Amino acid sequence: MDWDDYAAIWDEKPGVREYTAAAFDSLKRACLERSFELEGTRALDFGCGTGLLSEKLASLCDEVVALDSSEKMIAALDAKKPSS
């Protein structure tokens, strides 16, 4: 299987959301320890998958650039965007 095969089910896989929350908490702690503010910054989420971490980053950052080599993972992320 490649990453495209996981796109439709990735967000529901056991542990994925917990891992994402832990990664985000770790990033926030590392920033706090270095007196670095995420608010108002631009972030790059390389290997973003379905964008679970990108969504969390978007709550703090002014802009998030999300990249992934899997077209279906990006399509799953795009499907989460609110329609304008």
JORA-V675668 format. One record per residue. SS is DSSP state (A for helix, B for strand, O for the rest). OMEGA is omega in whole degrees, -180 to 180 (* if undefined). Layout:
ss: <SS	SS>
omega: <OMEGA	OMEGA>
This chain:
ss: <O	O	A	A	A	A	O	O	O	A	A	A	O	O	O	A	A	A	A	A	A	A	A	A	A	A	A	A	A	A	A	A	A	O	O	O	O	O	O	O	O	B	B	B	B	B	O	O	O	O	O	A	A	A	A	A	A	A	O	O	O	O	B	B	B	B	B	O	O	O	A	A	A	A	A	A	A	A	A	A	O	O	O	O>
omega: <171	-174	177	-178	-179	-169	-175	-175	-171	-176	-178	179	179	175	-175	-180	178	178	179	179	179	179	180	177	178	178	180	178	180	178	180	179	-178	-178	179	-179	175	-178	177	-178	171	-179	174	175	-177	-173	-170	-177	-179	172	-180	177	177	179	179	178	-179	178	-179	-173	176	-177	175	173	-177	-178	174	180	180	179	-179	175	178	178	177	176	-180	-180	180	-178	176	178	-177	*>
